[in-house]
Amino acid sequence: MASAQGLINSTPSQAYYRGIEELYRGEYRDAERIFRSETRGAIKIGVTGRWVDSICYHAMWGEVLYHQGRFGPALEQFDQACTMFLQYPQWLLRVRFEQPPREDVSRLRRQQLPWGTSERQFTLGLFSSQMLISQGDLLSGNRAAQQGGVVQSAQLWRIDVIEVIRCTALAIRRRSELLGPLAAQDRISREMATRLNSGGAPPNHWSGAWIDLQQGLVSAGEGKSDLALKQLARAELIQGRFDHPLTCVALLEQGRIHMEQGNTSVAAKYFAEASYSAFYYDNPGIVDEAFKLGAANRLAGGIESVSAALDSVAAWARRERFDHIFARVSFALSEEQMTLGNWDAAAATIEVGQTRLRDARSGLLGSWSQFLAARIAAQQGRDTAPAALAAAIDQQLVMTPRNFQIGLANGRYDQQLLRDRSAADIYQSLLADPTPADWVFRPLETLSVLQTPHEAAFDRWLNALLSRNDLGTALEVTDLAKRRRFLGSLAWGGRLASLRDTLELPAHTLTPQIQVRRQDLLLKYPRYGEEQKAGQQLWASLKSRWLPALDEQSQSDLNKDWRAWSTSLQRREAMLNMIGLERVAVDPVFPPLSTAAELQAKLQPGQAVVVFHDTSNGLLGFLITAKGSTHWNCGPVGRLNKPLNDFLRSLGNYDASHDMTTKDLASDDWQATGKKLYRALFDGSSIDLESTDELIVVPDNLVWYVPLAALPAELEDRTAAMISLSKLRVVPTMGLAMGNAVVRRRVQRSGIVGRGIVPGDTEELQDESLTDLREAVLNPIALPTPSPIPTAQLASLLETLIVLDEIEIDPLRPLDWSPVPGGRAAQEDTLSHWLSLPQFGPQNILLPAVHTIAERGGRTSKRKASAAAPGHELFLASCGLMSTGAQTVLLSRWSVGGQSTLDLVREFIQELPHTTAADAWQRSVQVAMEMSIHPDAETRVKADLEAPPITAAHPFFWGGYLLIDAGAPAETDEAEPQDSPAEVAETKEAAVAAGEEAAETTEEERAEAGAEPEAEGP
């Protein structure tokens, strides 16, 4: 046994501190090499053991990885740091506190604050940078002599105790940030809380403030904010008097908690004081973090001028060669300049900051700078702006804490480290819609989350809920998953769509919360409101002047106003793009969500909703009636392929050019294949179609291609097509199933477009074929040809639109088809363009000539099958058209064409004003079944002179249609038809006045509005 050893070199080494400087100089790779080397050279205990100095090396190595956006490896290092602490939770008891804290009388004179003045009354404490700590057991020799065993010699090390505490606190903070809601269920976090609650500092010793600090950080990570604030407040001072090197950490964390709670003015003071304290105690990491959080907090609270502190701290960072901090502050300054409208200054500032990025260019700071640069490019109207924004989001996708947390949750759930109850709560937090705080404090990260598919996480969430038989919440999760799927297909994860909905939809269709959000946005952006009002006046003028028959001069004048209105919409769209990139909160509006309880309360006796939702565990089915709900599993969705393909082919769907013979149309072979498909979908469902008056179906995956109306249901005494038993309609999400339809507008204009499926070799013959349909349509009007503006804008003045041209929806590009083919240039007329302003369109859209893979018996190419989920194109088409204001959409899965299609459409459209869409469609099909078929007037029926007469009883003629309908609006005493979905004073006098004002517009005003000169009208 040997006596205590002599003193070894101080720990950590000077190389370690040089690594910290390299980090904040932006030299990430050099810093990482240093910390990796220091880890290898850590103090050893025995052969493999290590000592508490390793906390520093792992924590700072993790910090470098964190700033690089490499969250997985970073968490591993922070885990290592905390694990080292857990091996020696009482290590502070071994420290020889030979020098008590005392006032640092010279520091205030030596270090003058460069960027502000503290409002705190404080006394800077002076603490030893190195303290002696015993490593080993001074009594082990006596025990070995008495009991046997290995003698562990005690050693005294000179160690930077405060640095070990700082790095422990850093590891705790970063783990909480990276784990998010998982922290409360994390083993290491729980053990840290337990150990720290047991103490760790000498009794009644001044170092207990450092234990309070660590306890506060752990409590904050567990979401115990009130407790954390108390613990952190105790940690601010030592002996109730002295500031210490970790005061800045306690102040920073209190500021962060207040910021997340919305107390921006309180948070601002904490962030400022944290930066001051960090400056006095040479902690560049907290200076960096204080200005990172402080910048977001300032903008959230509203600014009237650029922060004077930013220039000062930038000058300090430049002197100290802290390029990482200089770049951070430059970007904060640039964003404040943008907010105040100083775009040229913002552009110059961000360029200066980007020159100092060094290794940070590929990390978190680099993606943030790209995002800000994209905002500037968008404001400047540069063509590179969309690509720059996409690049910033792409870089951020793998560096977003929420995405990282979702991936962690998936892994831990699969490893059964997350129990079902805990998993349900965690996924609820991780997959919920963004909060206002997310948009205000983390805009780029939030955009990245919305553009990341999380189907696998939703599957696990569902599995956790169903294992607990929580059907209600499970149904709501399917709805949220489908909504996220739709929004994820749109620009910026649906943020632009949500902005348009909030600002443009009629107020009475919005929830009170969204109405408040709308008012906040209009107050913040008054120019948008002014442009919106001007556009509404143009719209009112067009509405009053667009008549069925116009002379050439009137049509020319109207075209000029069409273009003026189109230009107004473009200006508003550009404003929305700028607003969407700012730190403003916006909530999803469409598709609306519904709880299971709300849906069930709206269902009447005889109504039922079936929700299908495809998961990795199989195609789930849910049945909801007014009395209860059940669920079943259809098995892997791939099992539907064969029965679906067989059924489609038995209905005549081999390819788009396949003709049906009269023998085919007289056959009932389709019933045998249909029964198999019905069983594959509904076995285990307990559905009772005989007592179901109306069935609302929410399809998913292959179910979108299932001709539900034609599906033979097996009853006790007979087999019957589902449409003969129950009214049928489809909605893309559960939230659209009941009670979300608004009162229908009075039909003032209906448009019939195209002739692609109209029988007849000449226009005269086609006109004759169209006569009955035109007479059945209310207030028909001819669309101007060529269209002076994109058809989405033109169609917004129609209440009904019928398109008789053929439409192909490419599963690989599900939003790149045009609802009005050939109306304008393809790039201006796709469904994706229909989703932009004016944000409302026809309430009834009939597309009876759409081609889908159902027309080919469900066959698709391997390339397309691997790139797009089955049914995705129909899901997006349904959501997309309904998001433009369509309440009823009739869309074919295969095109029949000919007179039978015209007759079916005519029957439906003339019934629609008098009853519900589902009822009108059922009646139309029943009438169609009795209609005589004349092969020479049909596109896909092969004439056979010797065959007996046939009717349209075969489901080839009517089974392929999707009736997508939001149902009848809720009945209220105040329900009256709305003339327009726009917020316009829609009296006759106002419309006439607006028309007169538009007619008096001068040539110069028209030119400013983007209209063509008078002589250039079409």
N, C-alpha and C positions, 0 to 999 in steps of 0.2 A: 504494500500500500504506500502510496506516495502522498506527500502533503500537497496543498493547493499549488497549482502551477503558477508561473509568472504570467504577466500580461502579454497577450498576443496583439497584433496590429488591430487598429480600430476597424469596426464593421458598421455598415458597408464600406467598400473601398472608394477611393476617389474616382475610379473608372465608372462605378455605378452612378455617381452624381453627374458625371459627364454624359452618361446615357440619358439622364433626365433632360439635360440641356439640349442634346441632339433631338430628342422627341419634339420639344417645343420650337426648335429651329426648323422643323419640317423634315428632318433627315430620319425618317422612320426606319429605313433599312439599317443604318448605322446603329440606331438605338436598339433595335431588335438584336443585332449581333452582340452588343455589349451585355444586354440582360440575359441572353442565352448563355454567354460565357460566364457571367457572374453566378448563374444557377449551377453550372458545373463546378464552380469553385467555392460553393457554399460551405459553411462550417459543418463538419461531419461528426456524428456521434457514433462511436463504434465503427462497424464496417459499412452499414447502409443508412443509418439514421442521420437526420439533419436537424438543424436548430432553427430558431425563430427568425434568423436573418433571411432565410429562404422566403419568408412572407414578402419581403421587399422585392426580391428578384422576380417571383412569380406575378405579383401584382403589377409591377411596372412592365413586364413583358406582356401581360394581358392588356395593359393600357395601350401599348403600341398597337397590338392586334385590334383592339377596339376601334381606334381612330382609322385603321386601315379598312374597317368594315368587315373584318374576319371574325364574326361573332362566335362561331363554334370553337375555334382554337382559343379565342379570348376567354370564353367561359371556362374552358379547361384550366387555364392558368389562374383565373380567379378562384376556381374550385380548389386548386392546389394550395393557394395562399390561405384560404379559410381552413382547409384540412390541416395545414401546419399549425394554425392557431389552435384548432381543436385538440391537437396532440399535446399542446402546452398551454392550456387555458389559464393557468395560474402563474405564467412566466413573470408577470410584473412583481410577484412576491419575492423573486430572486434578485430584483434590482436593488443596488445600494444607492439610495437617494441621499447622497452626501451633501448636496447643496440645495437648500430650500429655494423656492422661487422668490425673486426679488424684483424690484422695479428696474426697468431698463431706462435709465435717465438720459442716455445719449442717443438711442435709436431714433427718436422723433426728430432730433436735430440733424442726424446723419441722413435720414431718408424722408424727404418731403413728398407728400402725396402729389403725383403728377396730374391726376384727373378728377379731383373732387375734394370735398371737405366732409369729414365724418360728423354725424349728428349724435353719435354715441358718446357718453362719458366713459372713458376707459383708461386703464393704466397698462401699458405694455409690460409684460413680465419677461424676465431674463431667466433662461433655463440652460442647463448644461447641454451641449450638443452631443456629448459622449458620457455614458454612465457605465459603471461596472455592474456586471451581471454574472452570477455564478452559473456555470453549466456543468452538470454532473452532480454527484451526491456526496457532500462532505462527511456523511455518517456511514457511507457504504462500506468503508474499511472495517469499522467495528462490527457491523452486521456480518460481513464475510468471515471475520475471525470467529464469531460465535456460531454462525449458521452455515458457513461454506458459501461458495459461489464466487462470481467475478467481482473484482474490485473496480469500481468506476471512479477514476480520479476526478476530483472537483477542479474546475478551472475557472478563472476569472477572465471575462472578456470585456473589452471596452466596446460598447455598442451604442448606436444612435437609437435610443429608445423611442424618441418621438417619431422618427422615420418609420419604425416598425408599426407604431400605432397608426400613423398616417396611411400606410399601405394596407393595413388591416381594414381601416375605414373605407379606403378606396375600393378594395375587393368587395366589401359588403355592399357599397353603393352600386357598383357596376353589376354585381350579380342580381340585385333587385331590379335594376333597369332592364337587364337582358332576360330575366325570367318573367317579369311582369306578374300576372295573376298566378303563375306557377310557383312563385316564391313561397306562398303560404303553405304549399304542399311539398316543398322541397326538403329532403332529409338534412342537407347541410344547413339550410336556413333554420330549421327547427332546432338542430343541435346547437347552433350559434346562440339562438335565443335562450335555450336552457342554460348553457355554460355562462353566458353573460349575466343572466339573472341570479346566478350563484355568486356573483362578485368576481374578483380577480385582481383587485388592488388591495394593498395593506389596509386594514380597518381604519376608518376615520382619517385616511391619508388624502392629501390634495390630489394625488393621481387618480382618485375615484372619478374625477370629471371626465377622464378619458374612457372609463367604462360606461359612464352615462352617454357619451357620444356614440359609442358602438351600439349600445342598447337602443338609442334613438334611431339609428340607421336601420337596425334590424326591424324595429317596430314599423317604421315607415315602409319598408319593403313588404311587410305583412298587411299593409293597408290600415294599420292602427294609427291614424294621423294625429288624433288628439293626444294619445299617450306619447307618440314620437315628439310632438312639439314640447311637451313638458320635459322630457328627457334631454332634448337638444338644448332647451333653454338653460337647464342646469349645467350643461357642458360648455356653455359660452365662457364662463369664468372659472378660474382656479382660486380656491379659498374665498370665493365670492368677490374677488377684487381684481385679479390679474387676467388680462388677455393672454393667450398662449398660442403656440403655432398651429393648433387645431381649432381655434375659435372660428376661423374662416370656414371650416367644414361644417360646423354646427350652424352658422349663419346661412350658408348656401342651401343646406337641406331644408331649413325652415322657410327660406324664400321659395324653394321649389314646391313645398307643400301648399303654401299660401297661393302660389300661382295656379296650381291645379284646382284649387278651391274657388278660383275666380277673384281672389283678393289682390288685384294687380298693384294697387298703390302700396299695400303693406309689403308685398313681395319685392317691389322695386327697392324699397329701403334695405331689405335684407341682402339683396344682390349687390347693391352698392357697398354696404358695409363689409360683405364677404370679400369683395375685391380689394378694399382698403386693407383689411386685416391680412389678406394673402400677400399684398405688396410688402407690408412691414416684415412679414416672416418668410419672404422669398419663396412663395409657393406659386409658380407660374400656372400650374394645372388648375387651381381654383380661380385665378384671374381669368383664364380662358373660359372656364365653365360659367363663371359669374356673368361674363359678357355674352356668352352664347344664350343662356337662359334669360338674361336681362333684356337682350334685344327683342326676343319674342314677347316678353312680358310688356315692354314699352309699347310695341305696336298693338298689342291686344288692348291696352288701356287707352289708346288713341294719342297721337302726337300732333303738335302744332309747329314744331321746329326740330331741326336735327340736334341730337344730343351733343352738347359741347364736350362731354367726356370722351367721345369716340376718337376725335382727332388727337387728344392728349395721350390716350392709351396707345394709339397707333404710333405716335412719336416715341413713346417709351419702349414699345416692342421693337421698333426699328433700331434704337440705340442698343438694346440688349441682344439684338440679332435673333429675336424670337419670331421667325417668319411665320410659323404656324399661327401665333396669336395675331400678328399683323394682318395676315390674310383674313382671319376670322372677323376682326374688327372692321376691316375694309368692307367686307360683305355686309356687315350689319349697317355700316354707314350708307352703303349703296342702296340697301332696301329702304332705309328711312328717306333717302332722297327720292326714290321712286314713289313712295307713299305721298310725298309732298309735291309730286309732279315735276321734280327736277331731273328729267330723264337723261339729259346730256351729261350732267354731273355724275349721275348714277353710273352711266356707261364708262366714264373715265375712271371712276373709283374702282369699279369691279375689275377693270383691266389691270390696274396697279396691283390689286390684291392677288390676281391670278398669276402675276409674274413671280410672286413669293411662295407659291404653293409647294414647290419641290415634290417630295414623295406624296404629299397630301393630295396631289392631283387625282390619284386613283382611289382615294378614300372618301370618308364621309364629307369632309370639307370640300373635296373636289366636286362631288355630285351636287352639293348645295350651290356651289358657284355656277355650275352649268345650268341649274334651274333658274337662278337669278338672271344669268345671261340670256336665257331663252325668253324670259319675261321682257327684257329690254328689246330683244329682237322682234318680239310680237308687237310691242308698242310702236316700234319704228316701221312696222309693216314689212319686214324682211321675209323673203320666201324661205329662209333657212330656219325660221322660228319653230315650225312644227317638228322638224327633224331634231333640232337642238333640245326641245322639250322631251321628245321621245328618248333621246340619248341619256338625258339626265334621269328619267324614270327608269330606264333599263339598267343604268348603273346602280340606282338605288334599290332595285327590286331585291337584290341579294344582301342588302345592307340595311334592312328595315327591321327593327326589333320585333314588331308585331308578326311579320312573316316568320322570323326566327322562332318566336314563341309558339306559333302554330305548328311548325315543324317539330319542335321539342315535345309539344303535347301529343302529337301523333305517335312519336316514337315511344314516349313513356306509357301511353295508353296500350300500345301493342305489346309492350313488355310487362303489362299489368302493374306498373308502378303507379298508375292512376286508377283508382277505383271508379266505378260507374257514377256514383253520386258526385264525387269530386270532379270527374271529367265533365259531367253535364254543366256544372257551375263554371268551370274554366272555359269550356267552349262557348258558353253563353257570353262570357266577357270578351273572349278573343274574336268571335265572329259577329258580334253585334255591329250595327251601323255606327259609323264614326260619330263621335260626340262633338259638340261645338269646340271643346278644348282641343280635340285632335286637329281640327281644321285651323284653329287659331295658332296653336303652338307647334304643330308638326305637319304642315301642309304637304310637303314632298313625300314624307313617309306615308301619309294617309292616302295620297294618290297612288302610291306604289302598292299598298295593300289592296286597294279596290281593283287594281289591274292584275292582280295575281289570282289565278284559279285556286280555290280551296275546297274542291269537291271532296277530296279525301277526308278533310277535317269534318265537313258536314256529315259524311257517312259515319264517322266514329261518334259524333255527337248523337246522331239518330240511334245508333246501336246502344249507346249508354242509356238513352231514354227508354227505348223499347225493352231493354233488359229489366227496367224498373216498372214496365207496363204504364208509362206515362204517355198515353196516346195523344192527349191534347197538345202537350208541348212538342211532341214528335211531329204532329201535323204542322205546327207553326214553323218548325225548323225546315220542313220541306218547302214551305212558302218562302222563307227567307233565302234558302239556297237557290230557288228558282229566280227570285228577284235579283240576287247577286249575280247569277249567271247572265241575265239579260243586261244588267247595268255594266257588267264586265266586258260586254261586247261593244260598248259605246265609248266615245271619246272620254278619256280621263276617268274611266270606271263609272261613267254615268253622272259625273259632277256637273257637266254642262247641261245635261238633260234635266237634272234636278233644279238648276238655276232657272232654266227656261220655264219649267213648270211653276216654280215659286213666283216668278215675276209676271207670267203671262196668262196662266189659267184663270178662269173666273173665280172671284174670291169665294163665292158660295160653294165651290167644289173643294176648297182647301180646308184643312183642319185649323182650329184656332191657333195652334202652335205655328203652323206654316204661314198663316196670315200675319202673325206678329213678325215672323222672319221677313216676310215680304215688305212690311212697313220699314223695318230696320234697314233693309237693302236700299229702298227708295230714298230714305233719308240720307244714307251714306253716299249714294250715287244719284244725285238729282238730275244729272244730264241724261241718264237712262230714262227717267220718268218723263222728261221733256221730249225726248225722241219717241218714246212710246206713245205719248199723247198725239204727237204729230202724225205718227203712223196710223193711229186709230181714226183720225180725221180722214186720211186718205182712204182707209178701208171703208168707212161709212159712205164716202162719196162713191166709191166703186160699187158698193152694194146697192145704192139707190139708182145708179146709172146703167148697170149691166142688165140689159133687157133682151128678150128673145130675138127681137128683130131690130137691128141698128143700121142706119144708112152708112155709107162709106166714110163720111166725114166724122160722124159720131163715133164709129169704131176706131178711126185714127186718133181722135182725141182721147178715147178711153185707153188705147194702147199706151199713150204717153203717161197717163196716170198709173197704169199698171206698172210701168217701168219706174216711175217715181216711188211707188209703194215698195217695189222690190229693192230699190236702193236704200230706202229707209230700213227695211228688214236687214239688209246686209250691214248697215251701220250698227244696228242693235246687236246683231250677231257678233260683230267685232268687239263691241263693249262687253258682251258676255264672256268672250274669250279672255279679256283682260281681267274682269272681275273674278273669273274662275281661278286665276293664278294668284289671287291675293288671299290674305289670311281672314277669310270671312266664312262663317258657318252656314251650311246649307244642308237640308235634310232631304232624303229621297221622298218623292211624291208618288211616282209610278214605277212598278205596279204597287198598289196599296197592299198593306199587310192586314191580315185578319186573324184574330185568335180563334181557336176552335170553339170556344164558348160563344163568341159573338156570332160566328157562322151558324152554329146550331140553334141559337135563339131566333135567327131570321128564317129558318126553314119551316115551311108549312107542312102539315100532314100530306103525304104523297110526294114530297120532294126528297131527293137524295143526292148526295155529292159523292163521287168516287174520285179519289186522288191516287194517281200512280206516281211513284218516285223511284228512279233507278239508283241503286247503290252497289257498292262492291260486294255486299252480302245478298244481292238479289233484287229483283223488281218488287218493291213493296206496294201493296194496295191498301187503301183506307176507305171505309164506307162510313159516311156520316148522315144520319137522319135526325129528325126532331126528337127522337126518343133515345138515341145512343150512337155509339160508334164501335167499329171493329176494325181489325187489320189482318192481313194475310201476306204471305210471301209467295210470289209466282216462281221463285227460283231464278237462276241466272237469266238475264234478259235474252241471251243468245238462244235459249230454248224456244223463244217465240219465232225465230227465223223461219224454220221449216213450216209450221202451221200457218204463219202469216203469208209466206211466199206461195204456199199451195192455195190458200184462199184467194189471194190476189189473182193468181193465174186462172183459177176456176171462174173468176169474174171477167176474164178476158184480157187481163193485163200481162201481156208478154212484151210488148214494146208499144211506142206511141203510134206506129203505123199499122198495128194489128187490127184487121177488120173482123167484126163479129158476123157470123152467118145467122140466118133465121133459126137454124138448128141449135146453134150455141145459145141463142136467146130464149129458146123454148126449154132448154135443159134446166134441171134443178140440182145438178151435180155440186154446185157451190154450197149447198146446205150441209153436205157431209164434211167438207173441209172447214166450213164455218163453225160447225159444232165443236170440232177439235180446238179451234182457236178460242172459242168462247170458254171452253173448259180451262184452257191454259191461262186465261186471264182472270176468270171469276170463281174457279173452284176454291172453296174456303172462305168466300166473301159473305155468305148468308144474304146476298141481295135477293129481294123479292120484286121482280119486275111487274108482276100482276097487280101489286098494290102501289106501284110507283108511277105517279102521274107525270113527273118530270125528273129526268136524270141529267145531272150536270157532271161532266167528266173533265178532270185535269190530267191530260196525257203526259207521258214522258217517254223518251227514247223511241223504240219501235212502235209504241202505242199510237204515236202520231199518225202512222200509216194504216192503222186498223180501221176499216170501214165499219164503224160501230153501228150505223143505222141498219146495215145489211146483215149484221152478225146474228145468226140463228140462236135464240135462247131456248133452251129445253125446259119446258114446263111439265107439270105432272101429266097433263092430258094432250099436249100438243107441242109443236115447235113453231116459233114465230120470229120474224125479224124484229130486232129491238125497236125500230122506229114505229112498228105497228102496236107495240105495247106501251110505249112511253115517249113523250116528247124528249128530244135530245138536244143538248147544246154543249159546246166545249169552251173552256177558258184556259189560258196558259198558266194561271196561278190561282190558288185557292182564294186569295184576297179579292179576285174579280168575280167570284161565283155568285154572290148575292148582295143586292142592295147598294152597289157602288155606281150604278148607272145614274146619270143625271137625267132630268126631264128632257125629252127630245125636243129639238128645235122645230119650229114650223118649217115645212118643206117649201122653200121659195125657189129653189133651182135644183134640177136633176140633170146629170150629164150622162149620155150614152156615148162611149168612145170605142172606135175600132170596128172592124168587120171581119176579122180573121176567121171566126167560126160561123159566120152567117152564111146559110146556103144561098146559092145563086151565082151564076157566071157573070152577071152584069150588075152594075149599080142599081139599075131599075128593079131587077129581080131581088136583090138584097134589100132594097128599100121596102119592097112588098113583104118580104119575110119579117122585116122589123116593124111593120105597121102596128101589130097588136101590142108589142112590147112598148113602143113609144106612147101608145094610148094609155097603157097601164101606169106609166110613170108620171108622177105629179110634176107639173111645171117644167117640162123639158127645155133645155137651152143648149145651143150649139157652142162648143168650145172654139175659140178663135184658132184658126190654122194659117200659118204656123203660130204656135203659142208665143206671145210676146215676153213671157216670163216663165221660170220653171213651173212645171205643172203642179208641184206641191203647193205653191202660192196661189195658182189659179184655182185649184180644187178646194181651197179653204173657203170659197164662197158658195160651194155646193153643199147640199144636205145629203144627196144621194149620188153615187158614182157607180156606173156599170161599165166594165171594160170587157169588150168582146174580142180582144186580140189575145193571141197565145203568149204565155209568160213562162219562162224557164227559170227556176230558182236553183242556183248552183250551191250545193251544200258547202263547198269550199269558200264561197263568198256570199254568205246568206243575206247580207244587207245591200248587195250590189245589183239588185234587179229593180226594174222600174214598174211601179203600179200602173203607169200609163205609158206603155211602150211607144217609142217613136215621137213622143211629145216634144222633147227637146234633146239637146246633146246628152249623151248617156251620163256624163260626169255631173250633170246638173239635175238629174231626174231620178236617181236611185232612191231606194227606201231610206238609205242613210241620210240623204238630203231632205226627205220628207220629215225626218226627225228634228230638223232645225226649224227656226222660225218660219212661218207664223205659229207653229205649235198647235194648230188645230186644223182639222180637215173635215171631210164628209163624215156624217154620223153613220151612214150605211154605205158599205163598199162591197160590191159583188164582182168577184174575179172567177168566172166559171171556166176559164181555159188555162189554168195553171198546171204545169207538168211537174211531177215529183218522181222520185224513184219508185213509188208505188205503181206507176204506170208501166214500169219494167219488171213487175212482179217482185219488187223489193231488191232487185239486183243493183249493185253499184261496183265501181272499179275498186281494186285493192287500194289504190292510192287515195281515193276519196274516202273509203271506209276507214282508213287509218288516220285520216286528217280531221274528220268531222264526225261527231257523235250522231247516230241516226236520230232523225226528227229535229235536230237542232235548228235547221233552216225554217221549219214550220213553227217552231217555238218562237224564234226571233221575228218571223213575219207576223205572227199573231200579236206578240207584245208590241212590235213596232207600229203596226196599224192602229192598235187600240190606244197606244200612247199619243197618237195624233188626234184623238177624239172620237175614233170610230167606236160605236157601241155594238154594231152588228157587222160582221164580216162573213160573207159566203165565199169560200175558197175551195177549189177542186184539188183533189190529189191526182186525178187523171182527167184529161180533156176528152169529152165525148163530142162536143160540137153539134152542129146541125139544128134542125127545127126542135128536136126534143129538148135541147138545152135552152133554147129561147123560150119555149113554153114553160119549162120548169122555173126559169128565172122570172117570167111574167107572172105566173101564179103566186110566187113568193112575194114579189115586190108590191103587187096590188093588195095582198092580204096584210102586209106589214103595218100599214097605218092603223089597222083596226084591232090588232091583237098583239100578243108577244111574238118575238121572233121564233121561239121554239115551237109555238103553236102554229104560226104561219108556215113554218117549214114542214112540219108533220102533215098539215093539210095539203101542202103543195105536192109532197111525195105521194100521198094517197090519191090525189087527182091524177098525177103523172102515171101512176100504175095502170090507170084505165085508159090512158091516151093511146090512140092508134099510132103506130110507127110506119112512116112511109120511107122505105130505104133510100129512095132517090133524093130525099131531103136531109139525109143523115151523112155525116162525114165518115163514120167508121162502121157503117152497116152495109154488108154486101147484099145486093139485091138478088132475090130468087123468085122468079115469076111464078113458080109452081108451089111455093110455100104458102101455107095459110096465113091470113092476117095476124099480125102480132101487136102487142101493146108494150108499153115501157115498164112492164111488171118486173123484168129482170133488173137486179141491182146494178148491172153495168151502167144503167142510165142515171141512177140517183144515189147509188151507194158511196160514190167517191167524194162527196162534198163534206167539207168541214163547216159546220155552223158555229162560228165563234161569236159569242154573244154574252154581254155582261148582265143580262136579265133586265127585268122591269125595275124602274126606280122605286125606292121606298115610298109608300103612299103617305102624303102629308096634306093637311088642309090648305097649305100655302103653295103647293106644287103647281106651277104654271109653266108652259113651254117658254123656253128662252130663244129669242130671235138670234142670238149670237153668243159664242163663247168668249168674245172679247169684252173687256170692260169699257163699253162705249155707251154714251147717252143716245139711246136708239129710238128717239122719237122721230116722227116724220119731219118735223120742223128742223131738228138738228141735222138730219141727213141731207135735207135740201140745202140748208145753210152751208154745210160742209161741201156739197157739190158745187154751190155757187162760188165758194172761196177757191176751190180747186180749179174751177173754170177760169177764174180771173188771174191765175198764176202767170207771171210774166215769163218771157223766153229765158231771161237770165236766171230766174228762180228755178225753172225747170232744169236748166243746165247744171245748177248747183246741186239739185236733187238727183242728178244722174240721168235725167230723161233726155231723149233724143230731140233735136230741133224739130219744129212743126212739120217741115217739108219732108222729114225722113220717116214719117209714120208708115206702117205696113199697109 
